[in-house]
Amino acid sequence: MEELTAKKEIFYVRKRPAKYPLTQHQKDLIEASKECGIEKGISRHDLIDRMVNCVPDKYKEVKERRENGEKSD
């Protein structure tokens, strides 16, 4: 009876999903957040303050630079 209920060993081969390309909006937002100093490990208060007061202005600047053909830093 054991032979009928014995489990077979199964080996799965998986790979990580491919990274998807970022849209232009995502690239602009990432650049604006870097210019504002948003990084991993900052306090919640600083994050909220920078997201409200800094990111909208910097995002507009980055978007205008891109539309005018200027290269970003």
KOLKOLFI-24140 format. One record per residue: residue number from 1; residue in one letter; x, z, y of N, C-alpha, C, O, CB in turn. Coordinates in Angstrom, 3 decimals, padded with zeros to 6 digits. Glycine has a CB too. Layout:
BEGIN
tinu NUM; dose A; nxx X; nzz Z; nyy Y; caxx X; cazz Z; cayy Y; cxx X; czz Z; cyy Y; oxx X; ozz Z; oyy Y; cbxx X; cbzz Z; cbyy Y
...
***
This chain:
BEGIN
tinu 1; dose M; nxx 000.812; nzz 000.000; nyy -001.190; caxx 000.000; cazz 000.000; cayy 000.000; cxx 000.866; czz 000.000; cyy 001.268; oxx 000.476; ozz -000.567; oyy 002.289; cbxx -000.929; cbzz 001.201; cbyy -000.010
tinu 2; dose E; nxx 002.013; nzz 000.624; nyy 001.199; caxx 002.897; cazz 000.661; cayy 002.366; cxx 003.356; czz -000.725; cyy 002.767; oxx 003.566; ozz -000.988; oyy 003.951; cbxx 004.101; cbzz 001.537; cbyy 002.089
tinu 3; dose E; nxx 003.512; nzz -001.592; nyy 001.826; caxx 003.987; cazz -002.936; cayy 002.134; cxx 002.974; czz -003.708; cyy 002.979; oxx 003.351; ozz -004.538; oyy 003.806; cbxx 004.281; cbzz -003.698; cbyy 000.845
tinu 4; dose L; nxx 001.715; nzz -003.437; nyy 002.772; caxx 000.691; cazz -004.143; cayy 003.521; cxx 000.557; czz -003.626; cyy 004.956; oxx 000.172; ozz -004.383; oyy 005.847; cbxx -000.634; cbzz -004.025; cbyy 002.807
tinu 5; dose T; nxx 000.864; nzz -002.368; nyy 005.185; caxx 000.706; cazz -001.788; cayy 006.514; cxx 002.029; czz -001.631; cyy 007.265; oxx 002.052; ozz -001.057; oyy 008.354; cbxx 000.032; cbzz -000.449; cbyy 006.401
tinu 6; dose A; nxx 003.097; nzz -002.115; nyy 006.716; caxx 004.390; cazz -001.991; cayy 007.385; cxx 004.387; czz -002.817; cyy 008.669; oxx 003.891; ozz -003.943; oyy 008.688; cbxx 005.542; cbzz -002.443; cbyy 006.449
tinu 7; dose K; nxx 004.944; nzz -002.249; nyy 009.742; caxx 004.986; cazz -002.959; cayy 011.020; cxx 006.202; czz -003.865; cyy 011.066; oxx 007.277; ozz -003.508; oyy 010.583; cbxx 005.006; cbzz -001.969; cbyy 012.204
tinu 8; dose K; nxx 006.024; nzz -005.021; nyy 011.642; caxx 007.125; cazz -005.965; cayy 011.804; cxx 007.798; czz -005.701; cyy 013.140; oxx 007.137; ozz -005.366; oyy 014.124; cbxx 006.628; cbzz -007.438; cbyy 011.712
tinu 9; dose E; nxx 009.098; nzz -005.854; nyy 013.168; caxx 009.818; cazz -005.693; cayy 014.422; cxx 009.654; czz -006.966; cyy 015.241; oxx 009.826; ozz -008.075; oyy 014.736; cbxx 011.323; cbzz -005.376; cbyy 014.172
tinu 10; dose I; nxx 009.322; nzz -006.784; nyy 016.505; caxx 009.118; cazz -007.920; cayy 017.393; cxx 010.093; czz -007.784; cyy 018.556; oxx 010.285; ozz -006.696; oyy 019.098; cbxx 007.635; cbzz -007.996; cbyy 017.898
tinu 11; dose F; nxx 010.692; nzz -008.878; nyy 018.923; caxx 011.662; cazz -008.901; cayy 020.013; cxx 011.123; czz -009.805; cyy 021.118; oxx 010.881; ozz -010.990; oyy 020.890; cbxx 013.064; cbzz -009.393; cbyy 019.516
tinu 12; dose Y; nxx 010.934; nzz -009.249; nyy 022.310; caxx 010.422; cazz -010.020; cayy 023.439; cxx 011.578; czz -010.381; cyy 024.363; oxx 012.445; ozz -009.552; oyy 024.639; cbxx 009.328; cbzz -009.226; cbyy 024.209
tinu 13; dose V; nxx 011.585; nzz -011.606; nyy 024.831; caxx 012.580; cazz -012.050; cayy 025.799; cxx 011.834; czz -012.354; cyy 027.092; oxx 010.938; ozz -013.197; oyy 027.128; cbxx 013.386; cbzz -013.308; cbyy 025.281
tinu 14; dose R; nxx 012.219; nzz -011.656; nyy 028.143; caxx 011.570; cazz -011.859; cayy 029.436; cxx 012.630; czz -011.994; cyy 030.504; oxx 013.748; ozz -011.500; oyy 030.362; cbxx 010.604; cbzz -010.698; cbyy 029.770
tinu 15; dose K; nxx 012.269; nzz -012.655; nyy 031.551; caxx 013.170; cazz -012.750; cayy 032.694; cxx 012.404; czz -012.357; cyy 033.947; oxx 011.174; ozz -012.400; oyy 033.983; cbxx 013.764; cbzz -014.186; cbyy 032.830
tinu 16; dose R; nxx 013.138; nzz -011.981; nyy 034.951; caxx 012.511; cazz -011.589; cayy 036.208; cxx 011.881; czz -012.810; cyy 036.855; oxx 012.373; ozz -013.927; oyy 036.694; cbxx 013.537; cbzz -010.932; cbyy 037.163
tinu 17; dose P; nxx 010.789; nzz -012.600; nyy 037.591; caxx 010.164; cazz -013.742; cayy 038.264; cxx 011.077; czz -014.291; cyy 039.348; oxx 011.866; ozz -013.557; oyy 039.943; cbxx 008.809; cbzz -013.341; cbyy 038.868
tinu 18; dose A; nxx 010.965; nzz -015.564; nyy 039.593; caxx 011.790; cazz -016.209; cayy 040.619; cxx 011.357; czz -015.715; cyy 042.000; oxx 010.180; ozz -015.441; oyy 042.234; cbxx 011.678; cbzz -017.766; cbyy 040.528
tinu 19; dose K; nxx 012.314; nzz -015.609; nyy 042.897; caxx 011.983; cazz -015.194; cayy 044.258; cxx 011.263; czz -016.348; cyy 044.948; oxx 011.664; ozz -017.506; oyy 044.836; cbxx 013.266; cbzz -014.773; cbyy 045.056
tinu 20; dose Y; nxx 010.207; nzz -016.012; nyy 045.654; caxx 009.451; cazz -017.035; cayy 046.348; cxx 010.023; czz -017.221; cyy 047.748; oxx 010.570; ozz -016.277; oyy 048.319; cbxx 007.953; cbzz -016.666; cbyy 046.408
tinu 21; dose P; nxx 009.909; nzz -018.403; nyy 048.302; caxx 010.438; cazz -018.626; cayy 049.656; cxx 009.576; czz -017.929; cyy 050.705; oxx 008.356; ozz -017.843; oyy 050.565; cbxx 010.519; cbzz -020.134; cbyy 049.960
tinu 22; dose L; nxx 010.223; nzz -017.436; nyy 051.749; caxx 009.512; cazz -016.760; cayy 052.830; cxx 008.912; czz -017.792; cyy 053.782; oxx 009.501; ozz -018.846; oyy 054.022; cbxx 010.457; cbzz -015.801; cbyy 053.593
tinu 23; dose T; nxx 007.743; nzz -017.478; nyy 054.316; caxx 007.145; cazz -018.345; cayy 055.321; cxx 007.845; czz -018.101; cyy 056.663; oxx 008.575; ozz -017.122; oyy 056.823; cbxx 005.605; cbzz -018.092; cbyy 055.436
tinu 24; dose Q; nxx 007.615; nzz -018.991; nyy 057.608; caxx 008.256; cazz -018.837; cayy 058.912; cxx 007.774; czz -017.579; cyy 059.610; oxx 008.550; ozz -016.917; oyy 060.300; cbxx 007.988; cbzz -020.058; cbyy 059.788
tinu 25; dose H; nxx 006.509; nzz -017.242; nyy 059.442; caxx 005.971; cazz -016.017; cayy 060.040; cxx 006.695; czz -014.791; cyy 059.488; oxx 007.037; ozz -013.882; oyy 060.244; cbxx 004.452; cbzz -015.906; cbyy 059.778
tinu 26; dose Q; nxx 006.931; nzz -014.758; nyy 058.176; caxx 007.626; cazz -013.630; cayy 057.567; cxx 009.055; czz -013.540; cyy 058.074; oxx 009.545; ozz -012.444; oyy 058.346; cbxx 007.613; cbzz -013.750; cbyy 056.043
tinu 27; dose K; nxx 009.733; nzz -014.681; nyy 058.206; caxx 011.111; cazz -014.687; cayy 058.709; cxx 011.169; czz -014.168; cyy 060.145; oxx 012.058; ozz -013.391; oyy 060.492; cbxx 011.705; cbzz -016.108; cbyy 058.636
tinu 28; dose D; nxx 010.216; nzz -014.602; nyy 060.981; caxx 010.175; cazz -014.145; cayy 062.369; cxx 009.929; czz -012.639; cyy 062.456; oxx 010.555; ozz -011.955; oyy 063.265; cbxx 009.089; cbzz -014.896; cbyy 063.141
tinu 29; dose L; nxx 009.032; nzz -012.127; nyy 061.637; caxx 008.731; cazz -010.699; cayy 061.650; cxx 009.921; czz -009.873; cyy 061.168; oxx 010.188; ozz -008.802; oyy 061.713; cbxx 007.511; cbzz -010.410; cbyy 060.783
tinu 30; dose I; nxx 010.636; nzz -010.359; nyy 060.154; caxx 011.825; cazz -009.662; cayy 059.664; cxx 012.889; czz -009.599; cyy 060.755; oxx 013.523; ozz -008.563; oyy 060.955; cbxx 012.387; cbzz -010.360; cbyy 058.409
tinu 31; dose E; nxx 013.081; nzz -010.717; nyy 061.461; caxx 014.076; cazz -010.747; cayy 062.537; cxx 013.687; czz -009.800; cyy 063.673; oxx 014.538; ozz -009.093; oyy 064.214; cbxx 014.238; cbzz -012.179; cbyy 063.077
tinu 32; dose A; nxx 012.406; nzz -009.787; nyy 064.032; caxx 011.946; cazz -008.899; cayy 065.103; cxx 012.110; czz -007.439; cyy 064.701; oxx 012.495; ozz -006.610; oyy 065.527; cbxx 010.474; cbzz -009.190; cbyy 065.452
tinu 33; dose S; nxx 011.825; nzz -007.117; nyy 063.451; caxx 011.960; cazz -005.722; cayy 063.021; cxx 013.421; czz -005.287; cyy 062.989; oxx 013.724; ozz -004.127; oyy 063.267; cbxx 011.329; cbzz -005.528; cbyy 061.639
tinu 34; dose K; nxx 014.337; nzz -006.208; nyy 062.650; caxx 015.768; cazz -005.871; cayy 062.688; cxx 016.226; czz -005.603; cyy 064.118; oxx 017.001; ozz -004.679; oyy 064.363; cbxx 016.608; cbzz -007.007; cbyy 062.070
tinu 35; dose E; nxx 015.743; nzz -006.418; nyy 065.065; caxx 016.115; cazz -006.225; cayy 066.470; cxx 015.578; czz -004.903; cyy 067.013; oxx 016.173; ozz -004.317; oyy 067.917; cbxx 015.595; cbzz -007.389; cbyy 067.321
tinu 36; dose C; nxx 014.468; nzz -004.436; nyy 066.473; caxx 013.885; cazz -003.170; cayy 066.925; cxx 014.498; czz -001.966; cyy 066.222; oxx 014.221; ozz -000.827; oyy 066.598; cbxx 012.387; cbzz -003.179; cbyy 066.702
tinu 37; dose G; nxx 015.317; nzz -002.197; nyy 065.219; caxx 015.970; cazz -001.091; cayy 064.534; cxx 015.139; czz -000.471; cyy 063.430; oxx 015.357; ozz 000.681; oyy 063.055; cbxx 016.328; cbzz -000.047; cbyy 065.513
tinu 38; dose I; nxx 014.186; nzz -001.229; nyy 062.909; caxx 013.377; cazz -000.715; cayy 061.801; cxx 014.166; czz -000.926; cyy 060.522; oxx 014.518; ozz -002.053; oyy 060.173; cbxx 011.971; cbzz -001.422; cbyy 061.726
tinu 39; dose E; nxx 014.438; nzz 000.157; nyy 059.835; caxx 015.219; cazz 000.094; cayy 058.603; cxx 014.746; czz 001.191; cyy 057.660; oxx 014.016; ozz 002.099; oyy 058.058; cbxx 016.741; cbzz 000.235; cbyy 058.896
tinu 40; dose K; nxx 015.158; nzz 001.096; nyy 056.442; caxx 014.760; cazz 002.072; cayy 055.440; cxx 015.328; czz 003.443; cyy 055.809; oxx 016.503; ozz 003.570; oyy 056.156; cbxx 015.238; cbzz 001.638; cbyy 054.028
tinu 41; dose G; nxx 014.482; nzz 004.454; nyy 055.729; caxx 014.940; cazz 005.815; cayy 055.960; cxx 014.610; czz 006.394; cyy 057.323; oxx 014.886; ozz 007.570; oyy 057.559; cbxx 016.380; cbzz 005.867; cbyy 055.770
tinu 42; dose I; nxx 014.021; nzz 005.603; nyy 058.245; caxx 013.672; cazz 006.186; cayy 059.540; cxx 012.399; czz 007.022; cyy 059.390; oxx 011.632; ozz 006.844; oyy 058.444; cbxx 013.480; cbzz 005.074; cbyy 060.619
tinu 43; dose S; nxx 012.198; nzz 007.909; nyy 060.314; caxx 011.040; cazz 008.799; cayy 060.219; cxx 009.747; czz 008.027; cyy 060.495; oxx 009.754; ozz 006.967; oyy 061.120; cbxx 011.181; cbzz 009.979; cbyy 061.206
tinu 44; dose R; nxx 008.665; nzz 008.581; nyy 060.019; caxx 007.360; cazz 007.943; cayy 060.208; cxx 007.030; czz 007.821; cyy 061.694; oxx 006.488; ozz 006.805; oyy 062.129; cbxx 006.258; cbzz 008.739; cbyy 059.482
tinu 45; dose H; nxx 007.349; nzz 008.837; nyy 062.462; caxx 007.069; cazz 008.820; cayy 063.901; cxx 007.833; czz 007.675; cyy 064.574; oxx 007.262; ozz 006.939; oyy 065.380; cbxx 007.451; cbzz 010.179; cbyy 064.549
tinu 46; dose D; nxx 009.115; nzz 007.522; nyy 064.249; caxx 009.909; cazz 006.433; cayy 064.826; cxx 009.387; czz 005.067; cyy 064.389; oxx 009.344; ozz 004.133; oyy 065.190; cbxx 011.380; cbzz 006.580; cbyy 064.427
tinu 47; dose L; nxx 008.996; nzz 004.949; nyy 063.137; caxx 008.475; cazz 003.684; cayy 062.625; cxx 007.215; czz 003.267; cyy 063.371; oxx 007.094; ozz 002.122; oyy 063.807; cbxx 008.186; cbzz 003.793; cbyy 061.128
tinu 48; dose I; nxx 006.283; nzz 004.196; nyy 063.514; caxx 005.036; cazz 003.881; cayy 064.204; cxx 005.303; czz 003.536; cyy 065.661; oxx 004.730; ozz 002.587; oyy 066.195; cbxx 004.055; cbzz 005.053; cbyy 064.108
tinu 49; dose D; nxx 006.177; nzz 004.311; nyy 066.307; caxx 006.515; cazz 004.062; cayy 067.713; cxx 007.108; czz 002.667; cyy 067.889; oxx 006.718; ozz 001.947; oyy 068.808; cbxx 007.504; cbzz 005.126; cbyy 068.228
tinu 50; dose R; nxx 008.029; nzz 002.282; nyy 067.038; caxx 008.669; cazz 000.970; cayy 067.149; cxx 007.716; czz -000.167; cyy 066.795; oxx 007.771; ozz -001.234; oyy 067.406; cbxx 009.893; cbzz 000.909; cbyy 066.251
tinu 51; dose M; nxx 006.841; nzz 000.052; nyy 065.810; caxx 005.887; cazz -000.988; cayy 065.432; cxx 004.874; czz -001.244; cyy 066.550; oxx 004.416; ozz -002.374; oyy 066.721; cbxx 005.158; cbzz -000.595; cbyy 064.141
tinu 52; dose V; nxx 004.527; nzz -000.220; nyy 067.302; caxx 003.542; cazz -000.372; cayy 068.371; cxx 004.184; czz -000.869; cyy 069.659; oxx 003.628; ozz -001.732; oyy 070.338; cbxx 002.829; cbzz 000.950; cbyy 068.623
tinu 53; dose N; nxx 005.356; nzz -000.327; nyy 070.002; caxx 005.947; cazz -000.602; cayy 071.313; cxx 007.001; czz -001.702; cyy 071.331; oxx 007.195; ozz -002.338; oyy 072.367; cbxx 006.551; cbzz 000.637; cbyy 071.838
tinu 54; dose C; nxx 007.679; nzz -001.942; nyy 070.231; caxx 008.803; cazz -002.873; cayy 070.256; cxx 008.514; czz -004.190; cyy 069.544; oxx 008.805; ozz -005.258; oyy 070.083; cbxx 010.003; cbzz -002.228; cbyy 069.637
tinu 55; dose V; nxx 007.956; nzz -004.131; nyy 068.363; caxx 007.810; cazz -005.322; cayy 067.523; cxx 006.963; czz -006.422; cyy 068.171; oxx 007.362; ozz -007.584; oyy 068.095; cbxx 007.196; cbzz -004.933; cbyy 066.202
tinu 56; dose P; nxx 005.826; nzz -006.133; nyy 068.799; caxx 005.049; cazz -007.234; cayy 069.381; cxx 005.831; czz -008.045; cyy 070.419; oxx 005.763; ozz -009.274; oyy 070.427; cbxx 003.793; cbzz -006.687; cbyy 070.019
tinu 57; dose D; nxx 006.570; nzz -007.359; nyy 071.290; caxx 007.355; cazz -008.065; cayy 072.309; cxx 008.495; czz -008.859; cyy 071.689; oxx 008.724; ozz -010.013; oyy 072.052; cbxx 007.911; cbzz -007.077; cbyy 073.329
tinu 58; dose K; nxx 009.208; nzz -008.244; nyy 070.754; caxx 010.324; cazz -008.931; cayy 070.108; cxx 009.842; czz -010.116; cyy 069.275; oxx 010.506; ozz -011.151; oyy 069.212; cbxx 011.107; cbzz -007.958; cbyy 069.228
tinu 59; dose Y; nxx 008.673; nzz -009.957; nyy 068.631; caxx 008.130; cazz -011.050; cayy 067.823; cxx 007.815; czz -012.254; cyy 068.706; oxx 008.092; ozz -013.395; oyy 068.336; cbxx 006.863; cbzz -010.593; cbyy 067.067
tinu 60; dose K; nxx 007.236; nzz -011.992; nyy 069.873; caxx 006.946; cazz -013.095; cayy 070.800; cxx 008.232; czz -013.783; cyy 071.245; oxx 008.284; ozz -015.009; oyy 071.336; cbxx 006.172; cbzz -012.579; cbyy 072.030
tinu 61; dose E; nxx 009.278; nzz -012.990; nyy 071.525; caxx 010.564; cazz -013.563; cayy 071.923; cxx 011.161; czz -014.423; cyy 070.808; oxx 011.639; ozz -015.529; oyy 071.060; cbxx 011.544; cbzz -012.449; cbyy 072.307
tinu 62; dose V; nxx 011.131; nzz -013.917; nyy 069.589; caxx 011.691; cazz -014.650; cayy 068.448; cxx 010.918; czz -015.945; cyy 068.236; oxx 011.513; ozz -016.994; oyy 067.990; cbxx 011.656; cbzz -013.782; cbyy 067.162
tinu 63; dose K; nxx 009.602; nzz -015.873; nyy 068.330; caxx 008.761; cazz -017.056; cayy 068.134; cxx 009.035; czz -018.096; cyy 069.217; oxx 009.122; ozz -019.287; oyy 068.917; cbxx 007.271; cbzz -016.667; cbyy 068.136
tinu 64; dose E; nxx 009.173; nzz -017.662; nyy 070.476; caxx 009.461; cazz -018.576; cayy 071.579; cxx 010.840; czz -019.210; cyy 071.414; oxx 011.009; ozz -020.402; oyy 071.670; cbxx 009.374; cbzz -017.839; cbyy 072.923
tinu 65; dose R; nxx 011.828; nzz -018.416; nyy 070.986; caxx 013.164; cazz -018.963; cayy 070.754; cxx 013.128; czz -020.044; cyy 069.690; oxx 013.759; ozz -021.090; oyy 069.837; cbxx 014.135; cbzz -017.856; cbyy 070.343
tinu 66; dose R; nxx 012.374; nzz -019.784; nyy 068.599; caxx 012.286; cazz -020.756; cayy 067.511; cxx 011.592; czz -022.037; cyy 067.986; oxx 012.016; ozz -023.140; oyy 067.641; cbxx 011.530; cbzz -020.151; cbyy 066.309
tinu 67; dose E; nxx 010.531; nzz -021.888; nyy 068.774; caxx 009.802; cazz -023.057; cayy 069.256; cxx 010.625; czz -023.862; cyy 070.258; oxx 010.461; ozz -025.077; oyy 070.358; cbxx 008.487; cbzz -022.629; cbyy 069.891
tinu 68; dose N; nxx 011.501; nzz -023.198; nyy 070.994; caxx 012.360; cazz -023.893; cayy 071.943; cxx 013.597; czz -024.494; cyy 071.279; oxx 014.366; ozz -025.206; oyy 071.926; cbxx 012.780; cbzz -022.946; cbyy 073.042
tinu 69; dose G; nxx 013.786; nzz -024.217; nyy 070.017; caxx 014.901; cazz -024.810; cayy 069.295; cxx 016.189; czz -024.018; cyy 069.354; oxx 017.222; ozz -024.494; oyy 068.884; cbxx 015.152; cbzz -026.156; cbyy 069.812
tinu 70; dose E; nxx 016.159; nzz -022.832; nyy 069.914; caxx 017.363; cazz -022.021; cayy 069.985; cxx 017.606; czz -021.341; cyy 068.645; oxx 016.665; ozz -020.969; oyy 067.945; cbxx 017.253; cbzz -020.978; cbyy 071.111
tinu 71; dose K; nxx 018.864; nzz -021.184; nyy 068.301; caxx 019.200; cazz -020.481; cayy 067.066; cxx 019.173; czz -018.987; cyy 067.300; oxx 019.572; ozz -018.494; oyy 068.355; cbxx 020.577; cbzz -020.915; cbyy 066.542
tinu 72; dose S; nxx 018.689; nzz -018.273; nyy 066.287; caxx 018.671; cazz -016.817; cayy 066.394; cxx 020.005; czz -016.248; cyy 065.939; oxx 020.769; ozz -016.916; oyy 065.243; cbxx 017.519; cbzz -016.219; cbyy 065.563
tinu 73; dose D; nxx 020.280; nzz -015.014; nyy 066.334; caxx 021.553; cazz -014.377; cayy 065.982; cxx 021.641; czz -014.091; cyy 064.517; oxx 022.648; ozz -013.555; oyy 064.053; cbxx 021.743; cbzz -013.101; cbyy 066.753
***
